[in-house]
């Protein structure tokens, strides 16, 4: 159990948490009434901010793990992020349709929320099915969907791309946990409680345009995670791995201003 705790702690920041109200107020300030709020009602309530204008293509951003832990032995009582980086990137995206999806129990609690949801069950069947249900609804309304996953949200984006009927045309990840199976191996730690094999998913999505951005100063996601992924896909023109001068949660805003545009590899 300690191994799981240490791994999950590595994927979040360890500073003392501001109050829940302050974290909610912060995203309201960032939003400044430019995006409409929406709550997806599934197994978990998923908080969303949206700016949509037509039914052509939509870019969907998935948040990271947020404030899952206070310190390496103390789970947070609420995973709402102090720094909602995925929403900051959403705001910079000038496409006609952009949607931000928080993670379960971020910004909105329900009776299904408990600490295991944001510590060991991020990629469990129930949570993955929650996002699959959301994307199924979006697939009815848009001709194509493009995913952007930050940190732990990257794994969810990669899983969703493996579902054939979801109209996923591209994946981009930012400082992403792009393979939860491998990251546990690299750090010699116990794995998540999950329902899918992420190595098998890699093969399922090999024909979908992918760009995986990793930070040269990232102390959370091991460099080898991206280098090994690149090695496994050297001959695949659909997949690009790019280094960015950024840490896990700093330096991405300036980069995204110049790189939010869709640029399909295949």
Secondary structure, DSSP 8 states (H G I E B T S, - for coil): -HHHHHHHHHTS--S----HHHHHHHHHHHHTTSSEEEEEESSSEEEEEEE---SSEEEEEE----S-EEETTEE-S----SS-HHHHHHHH--SS-EEEE--TTSS---TT--TTTTTT-TTSHHHHHHHHHHHHHHHHH-SEEEEEEETTHHHHHHHHHT-GGG-EEEEEEES----HHHHHHHTT------SS-HHHHHHHTTTSEEEEEEETT-SSS-HHHHHHHHHHTTT-TTEEEEEES--SSSSHHHHHHHH-S-----
